[in-house]
Structure formats: structure tokens, C-alpha cells
Amino acid sequence: SRLLRDSAAMSGTEAEKTHIGRAHNHENVEYLYTSLKQLYKKAFLPLEEHYSYADFFSPVMSSTDIEAKPFVLLVGQYSVGKTSFINHLLGDRPNGYPGSNVGPEPTTDRFMAIMHGQEERVLPGNAVAVSPGKPFAGLQTFGNAFLQKFHCAEVRADILESMTLIDTPGVLSGEKQRIGRNYDMAAVTKWFAERSDLILILFDAHKLDISDELKTVIEGLAGNDDKIRIVLNKADQVTPQQLMRVYGALMWSLGKVFRTPEVTRVYISSFWNMQYADKGRDSKVLFDKEKHDLFRDLRDIPKNAAVRRVNEMVKRARTAKVHALVCACLKKMMPSMFGKEKKQKELLKNLDVIFQAVAQEHGISMGDFPDADMYRERLTRWTGTGRTLANLPKYNRELIRKLDTCLATDIPLILRPLAMGHEESSMLAGYEKPRSELAFSPAFLQGAEQGEEAKLIQEMALASIRSADKDDDDDSGNGGGGGGGGRGGQEKG
């Protein structure tokens, strides 16, 4: 409706030009999504399947995942105003959205995806997860216990035509209440966070404490720092002097959870349709400006959705490439016959050294590598089903080359119609740098300060990487194709 009012105010020629411009941009976005789906199947998917990427990170992406509307995820403790905030965005509906409940006690006991629909209804989680038109198939990995606590509410609202809102259960405090969940709250929240364009963490001006469960949830958002915004809700319930102290206490509490030197953006207001309370009337100008800034950021999400989707795909590709190279290195360092168990324990213990060796040999930034403890835990889980590190797939030059070509050539090509300029080059920074720029960064020099065992492991890793590279050349020359594909590419014996 706002766009229609703007068009009506223009002259006929100006309105026509604007309409053509929007239609042209829509065509460019559709072209980008179509191209991304093709590139994923051509270059991303073969490498992910060959190196069992889904067992270590996230499941395979579907076409619906790639072209899904932007997600806005709301997280916070109970009764901080998450559901009221969503209802405010939907136009302050008298009865809220279907399936919603508002109260001072923990009322939202499930994850709710609020999407656009022609008729208002609530769909159960199991049906939503298998629906081909909805991007929630990946939630099936959390099992039926979670899907019973997941619903989708379809609402006819303008804002939902360009985004999907995710309401989460109020994060509880106390061990007894947390044990009551029969699913992993932090893991589910992380799944949504990785697919969200904006993450809003809400706090009540009267409840600033960060419980153990909320701390775990926030720590699970690591890697999505650029999406996170803090909302200090119900700020009109305190005086300006008290608000200053509340803001300071909030920043102090957040500083112990967010391990970054940057300050997270905080919006301070009262997000509902009621007038500000008497205590906060003196801060009305501040509250209105903060509310305007947050709503402006929400309006900008659809415009940047296509670019962010490319950004997420590039991040996924970098992670997949690093995973493939580490797997190949670990496999090459395993003995072929005896002493596998002892060698496996040694390699898992020195994963950080392996990372440095892979980074040095292939000219990759250490920032692209996963957390060593997390990766060690997933490798241990993967090998706990009768497999060893020797069963990992070996180095496949062709799959790596396809992915590199996609990142260096194909993705910049499909971004050109959107006229990305500097944003395009910043997303792909590091892929065309010569090895000499990366091979002697401070991260690689740390090995000189480590013990003799770590130095030896690093030297062995470098030798194994170069040997694996040579073996792949020999296989290619003999028509071997660089190793088997998929999980069937694992060797016997």
C-alpha cells in the first residue's frame, strides 16, 4: 500500500519508470536464484556428497532453501515481548496471529514460523517439514519430539509477503525448567539463525539477567554476529535516569557473552501499540527514533536478501572446501595396516596443527576453518560407528577445482545484473590471492612456538598433503578420476 501511494503521487511518466525499474530488479533477483540453484547442483553438491558434509555441518540445501523468503528470528527470555513485537509488526491485530498467546508467564511453548497465506490457519510441524513449498525440510533431523513443538501460522499481512518471522519459546532459567525440554533448544535456534537475515535478541528493562540456557543459545549464534541486533523492550517502564543504568547493565552482561570487540547495535523502545508509560514520557523522542531505525532495518531486509543469500552460499562453499581438504589430509596421514587407533587419537589431539598445515599448503585463511573442538567432537562421532579416519574420502582435485572456478568466475558473473560493485568484491575476497600473501600470516608462524610433537605433526601433515596432491595427479593420468564419489568413495582396508 505504501508503494501504491508513492506511485500515485508521481507523474505518469515517473511512475512508469519506477514500475519498470522494480520489474527489472525482480527479474534480476529471479535470475540470480535460478543461477544459484544451478551452481549449487553443479559445483557445491558433488563435493558435499563426496566428503559427507551433511554429517559434519548442515544438511544438503534444496531449491526451496535457496529461494526462500528472508527469515527474521526473535530470541529472548519469557515475557520480554517477542509475541507482542510480532503482532505489532503485523498491524496490531486484536487477537494476534493464529496460535499466539500473550501473558506474563511463559506462554509461547513452541517454535512458530509466521508466513504469508491467503487464509489464516495453523499447520502442525510434521506437515510443514514435508511440505515442498516451505523451507523447513532440514528440521526433520531434530526428530518428532521437536516437530511436535513446531508450528507454522499463515497470516494475510503485507510484511509477510517479503519475509518470514520466527517466534521462539521463552528461554527459561533454572535447571529444572530446562530439563523439561525434550529437544536441543540451542541446536534448533542455531539452525534457524544460520538461515536468518536478521536475529533480534529481546530483553525486558526489568529482566536483564542472562540465564544459563540463554547464554548457551547466544553462544550457539557464533558466526552470525553480523545479523544480531539487541532490542531493549518495555523501556518506557523506567525513568530516563534508570534507563541509563539499565543500558549500562545490559551492555556489561552482553560483554560476558559476546566474545567480540565490536559493540552490538541496541534498539531501545517499547514495541507495541500502547502509549508510553508515564515514567518514560520524557524519553518519547528517543523511543520514536529507535523504533523508526529498527523498522527501517526491517524494511531493508528484502532489498538485501538476494545479496545475503549469495553471501551465505559463499560461506558454505568455503567451509565445504576446508572440510574436504582436512578430510583428505587426515586420511593420507593414517597408516594403511597397523596402529590406526593410536594414530587416530594423535591426529584428533592435534587438529589445530593439522588446520595450520592445510591452510599453509593451500593458501587458505585460518578464519575459514571451523572451531577445532567442535570439529574434533564431530569427527569422533563420525568414527564412532565402526569407521576410522582412514575411511575418509581422499583428495579429489576435480571437485575442488570446480568449486574454486564457481567462486572465482561463476558467482561474480551472476552478481553483475544486480550492480553490486564493492559488496561483490568483498564477499569473494581471498579467492584470487596468491599463496605468498597467505602462507606467512601470523597464524602460520605460531607453529614455531609449539612443542616438538606439534612441529612433527605439522611437517607430516604438509608431506601428506603434497603426497595426496601427487597421488591425485597420478590417478587422473591413469584414468582413475581422482577417487570414488560420494560415500562409496571410501576405501577398503
N, C-alpha and C positions, 0 to 999 in steps of 0.2 A: 504494500500500500504506500510506503514511503517513496519507492521508486516511481510509482504511478503519479504521485503528487508532484515529484520533481519534473517528470516529463510533461505534465500538464502546464507547468509554469514556463516551459521553454517555448520558443517559437517552433513552428512545424519543422523547419529545416534542422534546427539544433536537436530536437527530439529524435528525428530520423537518424541523424548521425550517431547520437548516443545509443540508439537501439541497434544500429549496425555494429558499433564497437563492441557492445555487450555480446551480441550474437557471434561476432568473430572470436572474441575471447573464449566463449563457451565451446566453439569448435576446436580451438587450440587445446583446451583442457581435455576434451574428449579424445583428441588425437594423442595427447600425452599419456592418458590412462591406457588407451589401446596399445600404444607402443611399449609401455612399461610391462603390460601383461605378456607381450610377445618376447621382450628381452628376458623376462624372468624365466619363461619356459625354455628359452634358447641357451642362456648363459648361467643363470643362477641355479635353477632346479637340478640340472645334471650333477653339478658339483655338490649340492646339498645332499642329494640322494647317495652319491658315491661315498661321502665321508660321514654319513649318518648324522647330519647337522641337527635334525629334529630331536635326537636322543640327548643332545648336549645343550641346545638353546631353545628356539621356538619352532612350532610345527610348520609344515610346508604352507605357503600362502596360496589362497585360492583367488580366482578373479574377483570375487566379491570383496575379499580383504583389500585388494589393491584400489578398487574404485569406490570404496565405502565413504560415506559422508564423514566429516571430521567428528571426533569424539571430544566431549568436554567432561572430564572426570571430577567429581566432587568427593572429597575425603574430609573426615573430621570426627571428633568425639560426638556422642549422642547429645541431642538437644542444642546444637550450635546453630541450627537454622538452615541445614542443607536443603531439606524438602521445601521449606518456605521460600528459599532463594530460587529454587527451580520454578515454583509456582509464580513467583514474581516475574521471572523471565517469560513465562507462558502467558502473561497478561492478567495476573491476579485472579485466577478462576475461583469462584465461590467455594467449590467443593474440591479444589486441587485437581491434579491429574489422576486418572483411574488407578486405583490401588494405593494411593498415597494416604498417609496418616500423619498428623502433626500433634505433638504433645511434649510435655517436659520430661517424660520418661523415654527410654529407648524404644521408639515407635517403628522406625524402618529396620526390619529384621532381615532384609534380603537385598540383593543387588537388583536395581531396577534400571533397565535401558528405556529411556523415553524417546520414542521415534515418531516420525510423522505418519499419519494414517488417515484415511477418509472417514473411518468410523472409530469411535472411542471404545477400546477394549483392552483386556489384559491377557497376554499369551503366556503359558507356562514355559519354564526353561527348557525342558526336553524338546518341545515342539520348535522353539526358537533356534536351538542349537543345530537342528537338522534342516531348517528352512533354507532353501537355496538362495533366497533373496536377501538374507540377513548375514552380516559378517561375524557370526558368533560360533562357527563350527569348531574353532580351536578350544572352546570351553569344555568340550566333551572329555578332554584329557583330565579334568578335575573330578569326573565321576558323577554318579547320580546324586550323591549326598549334597554336592554343591548345586547341581541343576535344579534341585527341589527348592533351593533358596535364591533362584534367579528367575526374574520375570521381565517381560517386555510390555510396556504400556504404549499403545498407539494413540496419539492425540492429534487433532487437527489444529495446528498452530503455525504461524508464519515462520518463527525462528527455527522450527524443526525441519523446514524444507531444506535448510543448508547445514544442519549439524544434528548430532545425536547427543543427548545428555545422559550421563551415567550417575545415578544416585546410589550411594553405598550405605551399608549398615553403620550405625554409630559405633565408633571404636570404643570399646569398653575398658574399664580399669579394674584391676583386681584379678588374681589368678583364677579364682573360682568361676567368674563370668567368662573368661577367655577359654577355659577348658570346655565350656558348653558348646563351642563351635565344632562341628564335625567335618570341617574343611579348612584348608590353609588360607586364612584371610589375607596374609601378606602376599602369597603367591598369586592369588586371584587378582588382587589390586595391582600387582606388578604387570600381569597380563594386560589389563586394561590400560595401564599407564604407558606401556610400550606402543600402544595403538592410538593414544590420545594426542590431540593437538594442543590441549591446554589442561593443566591439572590445578584445581583450586583446592587448597587446604584451608578449611574454615576453623576459626577459633571464636569462642564466646568471650566477651570482655570480662566476664566473671569466672571463666574456667580456662586458665592459661596453662595448667599443668599438662605435661606430655606423659601419658601413661606408657607402660612397657609395650603394650600392643601397638599403640600409635607410633612409638619410636621404631618398632620393627617394621611397620608399614611404610614409614617415611624412608627408612634406610633401604627398603626394597625399591624405592623410586630412583635409586642411584643410576646415573646415566641418562636421566631425563630432566636434568636440572634446568635446562633452558625452557621447559614447558611449565615449570612450577610457579604459581603465584599464591601468596598468602592473603586471606580475607579475614580481617578482624571485624566480626559481625556484632550487632547489638551494641555498637559503640555509643549510642545515644543514651544508654542506661547509666553512664558515669559523667561526672563533671569534666570540663577541659583539663583541670589540674590532675584529676585521677586518670584521665585518658593518657596524659603524658607518661605517667608512671606505668600504666598498663602496657603501653607501647614499648617502653624500655624493658619491662619484664619479659614481654613476648620475644623480643629480639635476643635477649640473653638466653632464654630457653631454646630458641631455634639454633643459636650458635653452637649448642652442645650436640645437636643432631645433624645439621648440615655441615659436612666437613669441607666447605669451600670458603675461600676468602671473599667471594662476591656476596653482596647483600641481596637477598631475595626481595622482590617488589611486594609491598604490603598495601592492600586497599583497606581503608578504614571508613566504615559507614554502617548503616542499618538497612539491610536489604529486604524490605517488604513494603506493603502498600500503606502502612500506617504512618501517621505524623510522628516526627521525632519527639521523644520524651522531654519533659521539662528540663531535666538535668543536662541534656545535650543540645538544647536550643541554641546556645551560644556558638556551637560548632557547626551550625547548619550549612554555612558556605563551604566549609571543608568537606563535610559529608557529601554534599551535592557534587562537588568537583571529583571526589574519589569515585563516587558511583558512576559519573559520566565517563571517567577514564576506564573503568572496568568494562562498562558496556561497549565502549569504543573498541577495546581489545577483542571482545566477543564478536563484534560486527566484522572485524578484520580477519577472523579465522577463515571464512570461506574463500576470501581472496588469496590467502597464502596456503590453502590446503594442498593444491597440486604441487607446489614447491616443497612443502614439508614431506609429502609422500615420496618425492624423489630423494629427499634428504634421508628419510628412513630406509629407503631401499639401498642407498649407497652405504649407510652404516651397516646394514645387514650384510652387504657384499664384502665389506672389509672384515667383518667378524668371520664370515664363512671362509674367506681366503686364509686368514690367520689360523683358523681351526684346521683347515686342510694341510697347511704346511707343518703345523705342530704334530698332527697325527702321523704324517709321513716321516718326520724326524724321529718320533718315538718308536715307530715300527722298525726303522732302519737300525736303531741302537739296541734293539732286543736280540739276544742270541737265538740262533736257529734251532739248537738242540737242548743243551743243558743250562741250568742256572737261571731260568726265566723268572721264577718267583723272586729271587734275590735282586736281580737286575730291575725288575718292575718296581719294587719298593724303593730302590735307589733313584730311579728316574722320577717317580712321583714326589719324592722328597725334594728333588732339585728342579722342580718345574720352572721356577723363576729364572734359573740359569739357562734352561732349555729355551725359554722365551727370548732371552737376550741373544742367544746364538742364532735363532731363527731370524730375529729382527736384523742382526748384523749381516747375515749372509744374503738376505733378500731385500734389504733396504726398506724395511717397514718401521714406522714409528711405534715406540713402545705404548703409546696411547691407544693403539688399535687392539692390544691384547686384553683378554679378559682377566678378571681377578684370579690370581694363582690358586688361592684357597678354594674358591668356588669351582674352578676348573678341575682341581685335584679331586674334589668330592664327586663330581660328575664322572670323571674317569674311573674312580673307584667303584661307583655304582654300575657303570657300563661293564667293567671287568668282573663284576660280582655274579654274573650269570654263566660262568663256565668259560669266559673268554679271557684272554690276556692282551697286553699291548701289542703283541706280535700279530694279533688278528686285525689290527687297524689296517685300513687300505694304504697302499704305498703311493709314492709321489706320482701324480698324473699331470704331466706338463701341458697336455692339450686342454684339459678342463681349466687349469689356472690361466692359460693364455686366452681362452675365450672370455673369462671373467675380466681380465685386465683390458682386453680390447673393448668390451662393453662399457667399462667405466671411463676409459680414456677417449673413446670415439662416439659410441652409440648414444650414451646418455646426454653429453653436451649437444649432440645433433638434435635430439627431440626437445631440448630446452630452448632452442633458438626461437621458435614461434612465440614463446612467452616473453621474449626480450628480457632475459634475466640479468644480463650484464654481470655485475660484480658478484651477485649471490651465486651464480653458476660456478664461477671460478673458485669461490671459497669452499663450496661443497666438495669439489673434486681436488682440492689442494693436496699435494703429496703423491699423486699417482704418476706424474711425469717427472718427478725429481730424480736426478741421477743418484746412484748409490753413494757416491762420495759425499753428498750432502747429509746423508742419514747415518752412514756407517760409523761415524766417530762422534755421535752425540754423547752427552754425559751419561745417559743410561747404559751405553755400551762400555764406558770406562769403569763402571762400578765393578766389573769382573776383576780388575787389577787389585781391588782391595779385599777380595774374598779369600777364603781359605784354599788350601791346595786341592781339596776334594772338589770344590766348586769349579776351580780352574780346569781340572782334569775333565770334569763332566762337560764343560763348555767346549773344550778342544775336541772331545769325542763327538759332541753334537754337530760342530762345524764340519768335521770329517764325514760324519754320516750324511749330512745334508748334501755335501758335494758328491758323495758317492751315490746317493739316491738320484741326484740330477743326472749323473753319468749313466746309471742303470736305465733311466727312462729313455735317454738318447739311444742306448743300445737296443732296448725293446722296440722303439719306434723304427729303428733301422732294420730290424728283423721282422717287421710287420706285427709286432706284439701289441701295438696300440696303447702302450703306456699303462698296462694293468687292467684288471677287470673292472666293470662298472657296478655301481650300487653295492649292496651288502654282499652280493655274490662275489665281489672282487676280493674278498678276504682269502688269504692263502691257507693251505693246509700244512701242518707240521712245522 
